[in-house]
Amino acid sequence: MSSALALASVTAVLKDLLENGLAASGVTTRIGGDATVSALPPDQIASGPDERAQLNLFLYHLSPHTSLSNRPGNGHGGLALDLHYLLTAYGARDLQAEILLGHALQALQQTPVLDPARLRKILDSISHAKDRRVVPPPMAALAHSELPDQVGQLKIEPTFLGQDEMSKLWSALQAKYRPSATYRVSAITLNGSGKT
């Protein structure tokens, strides 16, 4: 398996948690319409007159996870990582973005840890066709992800950037600022052998 599937697998799992969290909370009634969840660079999200109710999850940074990197048995070229995400809410009407972001924060807080069984269940659900729907190739590829077999658990935790750090991040992204939160997902081990 390509080690790139580990990164895509985590993003897809988080996206699924957010989609299901929005559906379970009945957020469409609260915002007066449908809301989507995407995983795109923020500069690719329509803003202004074309803006719609949407959450966007963007993997903006990777950092070393030192406690896993120093663990015995990980000296074979493996790379232990923390994944840093920017979660952004968009809305065309007053308060839509704030309502969406609030529900997203709640959904992620309700699931702060994912065990291998839950990871496998989510990956199987999003990578296989149901009701004759076509699964896009990147999602279908996740059926081969070994992430659930390689990690004990994934921990999802909010991180809090200061105003200067958040401003620098949005400037680097060259996108219009929207209400946002940042998260760290620990940890994924990418082995030098190409295994997750």
Summary of the structure (lengths in Angstrom):
residues: 196
radius of gyration: 17.2
end to end distance: 7.3
largest distance: 54.1
contacts: 608
relative contact order: 0.23
helix: 44%
strand: 23%
